[in-house]
Amino acid sequence: MLSNTLPEDVLYILKTLNQDGHQAYIVGGCVRDTILHTTPKDWDITTSANPEQTKKLFPRTFDTGIQHGTVTVVLNHTNYEVTTYRIEGAYEDYRRPSSVAFTKNLTEDLLRRDFTMNAIAYHPQEGYQDPFQGREDIQRRTIRGVGTPALRFQEDALRMLRCVRFAAQLGFFVEEETYNALCENKELIRKISVERIHDEMEKLWLCAHYEKMPLLWESGLLTQFDPLLATRITERGTNLLEQLRQAPKDAILRWTIVLQDYSVQEARVFLRKLKFDNDGLKRICLLVEYLKQELPTEGYPLRMLAGKLGIEALQQLLILQELLQPTSSYAKTAECLAKILADRDCLSLKQLAVDGQMLMEIGVPKGKALGQLLATLLDFVHQNPQWNDKQLLLDKAKELM
């Protein structure tokens, strides 16, 4: 790594801390990513300065996890997390340390990290600080727990899921002792909040190295969290991996592929368990419901369906049917939909040339009758898209009154 690969803001933070007599290094994933010649999403800094000392050196900061020694420094509208070297106490709940103590020893700080590839520090003048040979493991494309892997997983059980996700993200192998420790401690994943599991699993489905995903169920980790999903995925086998490989990098589409063998009710239960937001839950359930249905290939029924589902959902459905139901009539549906969109046909009440206010002005009473008449006019336009004209529809409304 060369110092000119570091952003100017990062160099400034390191220099400012150094000039005040403190050690400071970039650390963790940003070092790993730079070694792998990929652009880091974030730049994290570790320092011997305590949080109060860090805050005095920079004009704009805010406390991020002050109890754990983390302060966010704001430079040029970008946030940089600066964390004091620390030693962590026992992880009594397999999620977070019972206590945190600051230290002046960088190696003690690196020892608490999950994998050797993430336990490397770097300074542009001093070079790498790599007491656990993380660079060698990166070169060997290997994921290895720092120190005793079982202890790292027992400290934070989510690290087991992160191990699988990193393998699928980077295409790395999981070292034997680390994999065995994962298998032996897999039941600890039950201690982790569903929100954290949801986040890691979603990242996993979006990874590029699909051949590594089976680590999730072959290790027994998935069975500990959701036996039904483990069974369904195992039954589908390598076919699922190929489908994920071909799918766009979209979380909704990937989750639908994973849940394709679920009933709508099973999908709803699973998504609620993982605490999906309402929009995501509704969309995935909708796609699961229609996934194996034959879609219309004619204008009128397809306009009705597009109005009911929405264009975005219908287009997602066509993508999924092409992948998962290649013998369906998705191609004819897609061709028909393309013409409907090109012709700018009316699909919803929002696109209808008349609205409730216009109908009330010609004497339609407010209430149920108004809603029914609007629905009738929309259906009429679905059948006759050329009739989406204000005067024509008002005349039609008078005829129906």
C-alpha positions in Angstrom: 0.0 0.0 0.0 1.3 3.5 -0.8 0.4 6.6 1.1 -0.9 8.3 -2.0 -3.8 5.8 -2.0 -5.1 7.3 1.2 -7.6 10.2 1.0 -6.2 13.6 2.1 -8.7 13.8 5.0 -7.4 10.5 6.4 -3.7 11.6 6.1 -4.7 14.8 7.9 -6.3 12.9 10.8 -3.3 10.7 11.2 -0.9 13.7 11.0 -2.9 15.7 13.5 -3.0 12.9 16.0 0.8 12.2 15.5 1.7 15.8 15.9 0.0 15.8 19.3 2.1 12.9 20.4 -0.4 10.0 19.7 -0.1 6.9 17.6 -2.6 6.5 14.9 -3.2 4.0 12.1 -5.9 3.1 9.6 -7.3 -0.3 10.5 -9.6 -3.1 9.7 -11.6 -3.5 6.5 -10.2 -0.4 4.8 -6.7 -1.9 5.0 -7.9 -5.2 3.8 -9.8 -3.7 0.8 -6.8 -1.5 -0.2 -4.5 -4.6 -0.2 -7.1 -6.2 -2.4 -7.1 -3.2 -4.7 -10.7 -2.3 -4.0 -12.0 1.0 -2.8 -13.0 1.0 0.9 -16.5 2.2 1.8 -15.2 3.7 5.0 -11.9 4.6 6.5 -11.5 3.7 10.2 -8.7 5.0 12.4 -7.4 3.5 15.6 -5.3 5.7 18.0 -3.6 5.7 21.4 -5.4 9.0 22.1 -8.4 8.8 24.3 -11.7 10.2 23.1 -11.4 13.5 24.9 -7.9 14.1 23.4 -9.2 13.3 19.9 -12.2 15.7 20.3 -9.9 18.5 21.3 -7.9 18.2 18.1 -10.7 18.5 15.5 -13.3 21.3 15.3 -16.2 19.1 14.2 -16.8 15.8 16.1 -19.6 13.9 17.6 -19.8 10.9 19.9 -20.6 7.7 18.1 -19.8 5.0 20.7 -18.0 7.1 23.3 -18.3 4.3 25.9 -16.3 2.1 23.5 -13.9 4.9 22.7 -15.3 5.9 19.3 -15.5 9.5 18.1 -16.6 10.5 14.6 -14.5 13.3 13.1 -16.2 15.3 10.3 -14.1 16.6 7.5 -15.4 18.0 4.2 -18.9 16.6 4.9 -17.4 13.1 5.4 -17.5 11.1 8.6 -14.4 9.2 9.9 -14.6 7.0 13.0 -11.6 7.4 15.3 -11.4 4.8 18.1 -9.1 4.5 21.0 -7.0 1.3 21.4 -9.0 -0.9 23.7 -9.2 -4.2 25.5 -12.6 -5.8 25.9 -13.9 -7.7 28.9 -15.8 -11.0 28.8 -18.7 -11.3 26.3 -21.3 -12.6 28.7 -24.2 -12.5 26.2 -22.2 -13.6 23.1 -22.9 -10.1 21.6 -21.1 -7.4 23.4 -18.3 -7.0 25.9 -19.2 -6.6 29.6 -16.5 -3.9 29.9 -14.0 -1.9 27.8 -10.6 -0.6 29.0 -8.4 1.7 27.0 -4.8 0.7 26.3 -1.7 2.1 24.7 -0.8 -1.2 23.1 -1.8 -1.5 19.4 -1.4 -5.3 19.4 -3.8 -5.7 22.3 -6.3 -3.7 20.3 -5.8 -5.8 17.1 -6.2 -9.0 19.2 -9.9 -8.3 19.9 -10.8 -8.2 16.1 -12.5 -11.0 14.3 -10.3 -12.3 11.5 -6.6 -11.8 10.7 -7.4 -10.0 7.4 -9.2 -7.4 9.5 -6.5 -7.1 12.2 -4.0 -5.2 10.1 -3.1 -1.5 10.9 -1.2 0.8 8.5 0.6 4.1 8.7 2.1 5.8 5.6 5.5 6.3 7.3 5.6 3.2 9.5 4.1 0.7 7.1 2.0 -2.3 8.2 1.5 -3.4 11.8 0.4 -7.0 11.2 1.1 -9.2 14.3 -1.3 -12.0 13.2 0.0 -12.3 9.6 -3.2 -11.0 8.0 -1.4 -10.0 4.8 -0.2 -13.6 4.3 -3.8 -14.9 4.8 -5.1 -12.3 2.3 -2.4 -13.5 -0.2 -3.5 -17.1 0.4 -7.2 -16.0 0.1 -7.9 -17.4 3.6 -10.2 -16.4 6.4 -8.7 -17.2 9.8 -9.8 -16.2 13.2 -7.5 -14.0 15.2 -5.8 -16.1 17.9 -8.2 -18.9 19.0 -11.1 -18.8 16.5 -13.6 -20.4 18.9 -13.0 -17.5 21.4 -13.6 -14.9 18.7 -17.0 -16.6 17.8 -17.9 -16.9 21.5 -17.2 -13.2 22.0 -19.7 -12.2 19.2 -21.6 -15.1 17.6 -22.5 -12.9 14.6 -18.9 -13.3 13.5 -19.8 -16.8 12.3 -22.3 -15.4 9.9 -19.8 -12.7 8.9 -17.3 -15.4 8.2 -19.6 -17.0 5.7 -20.5 -13.6 4.2 -16.8 -12.6 3.8 -16.1 -15.9 2.1 -18.9 -15.2 -0.4 -17.9 -11.6 -0.8 -14.2 -12.1 -1.3 -14.1 -15.7 -2.7 -11.8 -16.7 0.2 -11.5 -20.1 1.8 -12.3 -20.6 5.5 -9.2 -22.0 7.3 -9.9 -25.5 8.9 -9.6 -24.5 12.6 -11.8 -21.5 12.0 -14.4 -23.6 10.1 -14.4 -26.3 12.8 -14.9 -23.6 15.5 -17.8 -22.2 13.6 -19.5 -25.6 13.3 -18.9 -26.4 17.0 -20.3 -23.0 18.1 -23.1 -22.7 15.6 -25.9 -22.8 18.2 -24.7 -19.5 19.6 -26.2 -17.7 16.6 -29.5 -18.0 18.5 -28.2 -15.4 20.9 -28.0 -12.8 18.1 -30.8 -10.3 17.4 -32.8 -11.0 14.2 -32.0 -7.5 12.9 -28.3 -8.2 12.8 -28.9 -11.6 11.2 -31.2 -10.0 8.6 -28.5 -7.5 7.7 -25.8 -10.1 7.3 -27.9 -12.5 5.3 -29.0 -9.8 3.0 -25.4 -8.9 2.4 -24.7 -12.6 1.8 -27.3 -12.9 -1.0 -25.9 -9.9 -2.7 -22.3 -11.3 -2.8 -20.6 -12.4 -6.0 -19.0 -15.7 -5.0 -22.1 -17.8 -5.0 -20.1 -21.0 -4.7 -19.2 -20.0 -1.1 -22.9 -19.6 0.0 -23.4 -23.3 0.9 -21.1 -22.7 3.9 -24.2 -21.2 5.5 -26.2 -24.4 5.5 -23.4 -27.1 5.2 -22.0 -25.8 8.5 -25.4 -26.2 10.2 -25.5 -22.5 11.0 -28.7 -21.8 9.0 -30.5 -24.8 10.6 -29.8 -23.2 14.0 -31.6 -20.0 13.0 -34.3 -21.3 10.6 -34.6 -25.0 10.0 -37.3 -24.6 7.3 -35.2 -22.3 5.2 -32.2 -24.7 5.6 -34.4 -27.6 4.4 -35.8 -25.7 1.4 -32.4 -24.4 0.3 -30.8 -27.8 0.6 -33.6 -29.4 -1.5 -33.1 -26.9 -4.3 -29.3 -27.4 -4.3 -27.0 -25.9 -6.8 -29.9 -24.7 -8.9 -30.5 -21.9 -6.4 -26.9 -20.7 -6.6 -27.1 -20.5 -10.4 -30.4 -18.5 -10.1 -28.8 -16.1 -7.7 -25.8 -15.7 -10.0 -28.0 -14.7 -12.9 -30.3 -12.4 -10.9 -29.7 -8.6 -10.8 -28.0 -7.3 -7.6 -31.2 -6.3 -5.9 -32.1 -7.4 -2.4 -35.9 -7.8 -3.1 -35.2 -10.1 -6.1 -32.6 -12.1 -4.3 -34.8 -12.7 -1.2 -37.7 -13.7 -3.5 -35.4 -16.3 -5.2 -34.3 -17.6 -1.8 -38.0 -17.9 -0.7 -39.4 -19.1 -4.0 -40.6 -22.5 -2.6 -42.4 -20.8 0.3 -46.2 -20.3 0.4 -47.2 -16.7 0.9 -48.1 -17.4 4.5 -44.7 -19.1 5.1 -42.9 -16.1 3.5 -44.8 -13.6 5.6 -44.0 -15.5 8.8 -40.3 -15.7 7.9 -40.1 -12.0 6.9 -41.8 -10.9 10.1 -39.4 -13.0 12.0 -36.5 -11.1 10.4 -38.3 -7.8 11.0 -38.5 -6.7 7.4 -40.0 -3.3 7.0 -43.6 -3.3 5.7 -42.7 -2.3 2.1 -40.1 -5.0 1.7 -42.4 -7.6 3.3 -45.4 -6.7 1.1 -43.3 -6.7 -2.1 -41.6 -10.0 -1.5 -44.9 -11.7 -0.5 -46.5 -10.3 -3.6 -43.7 -11.6 -5.8 -43.9 -15.0 -4.1 -47.7 -15.1 -4.7 -47.5 -14.4 -8.4 -44.2 -16.0 -9.2 -45.6 -19.3 -10.5 -48.8 -17.9 -12.0 -49.3 -17.5 -15.8 -49.3 -13.8 -16.5 -51.6 -12.2 -19.1 -50.3 -11.7 -22.6 -53.2 -9.5 -23.8 -53.7 -5.8 -23.3 -56.9 -5.6 -21.2 -56.0 -8.2 -18.5 -52.4 -7.0 -18.4 -53.5 -3.4 -17.9 -55.6 -4.6 -15.0 -52.7 -6.5 -13.4 -50.3 -3.6 -13.9 -52.8 -1.3 -12.2 -53.2 -3.7 -9.3 -49.5 -4.6 -8.8 -47.8 -1.5 -10.1 -45.3 -1.3 -12.9 -42.2 -1.8 -10.8 -43.5 -5.0 -9.2 -44.7 -6.3 -12.5 -41.3 -5.7 -14.1 -39.6 -7.5 -11.1 -42.0 -10.4 -11.6 -41.0 -10.7 -15.3 -37.3 -10.7 -14.3 -38.0 -13.5 -11.8 -40.2 -15.5 -14.2 -37.5 -15.4 -16.9 -35.0 -16.8 -14.3 -37.2 -19.2 -12.4 -40.1 -20.1 -14.8 -38.3 -20.1 -18.3 -41.2 -22.1 -19.9 -43.8 -19.5 -18.9 -45.2 -16.9 -21.3 -43.1 -14.2 -19.7 -41.6 -13.1 -23.1 -45.1 -12.4 -24.6 -46.1 -10.6 -21.4 -43.0 -8.4 -21.5 -43.6 -7.6 -25.2 -47.2 -6.6 -24.4 -46.2 -4.6 -21.4 -43.6 -2.7 -23.5 -46.3 -1.7 -26.0 -48.6 -0.6 -23.1 -45.9 1.6 -21.7 -44.9 3.0 -25.1 -48.5 3.9 -25.8 -48.8 5.5 -22.3 -52.0 3.6 -21.6 -53.8 4.5 -18.4 -53.2 1.9 -15.7 -54.3 3.5 -12.5 -56.8 6.0 -11.1 -53.9 8.5 -10.9 -53.6 8.4 -14.7 -57.4 8.5 -15.3 -58.4 11.7 -17.1 -61.1 12.4 -14.5 -61.1 12.4 -10.8 -63.5 12.4 -7.9 -63.9 16.1 -7.8 -64.9 16.3 -11.5 -67.5 13.6 -11.0 -69.0 15.3 -8.0 -69.3 18.5 -10.1 -71.6 16.7 -12.4 -73.7 15.4 -9.5 -72.1 12.1 -8.4 -72.6 12.0 -4.6 -69.5 11.7 -2.4 -69.0 8.2 -0.9 -69.2 4.6 -2.0 -71.0 5.4 -5.2 -68.2 7.8 -6.3 -65.5 5.1 -5.7 -67.5 2.5 -7.6 -68.0 4.8 -10.6 -64.3 5.7 -10.7 -63.5 1.9 -10.6 -66.0 1.3 -13.5 -64.5 4.1 -15.5 -60.9 2.8 -14.9 -62.0 -0.7 -16.0 -63.6 0.9 -19.1 -60.3 2.6 -20.0 -58.4 -0.6 -19.3 -60.6 -2.2 -22.1 -60.5 0.9 -24.3 -57.3 2.9 -23.6 -58.1 5.4 -26.4 -61.1 6.6 -24.3 -59.0 8.1 -21.5 -60.3 11.6 -22.3 -61.9 14.0 -19.8 -65.0 14.8 -21.8 -65.6 11.3 -23.1 -65.3 9.9 -19.6 -67.6 12.6 -18.1 -70.2 11.7 -20.8 -69.7 8.0 -19.9 -70.2 8.8 -16.2 -73.5 10.6 -17.0 -74.6 7.6 -18.9 -73.9 5.3 -16.0 -75.5 7.5 -13.3 
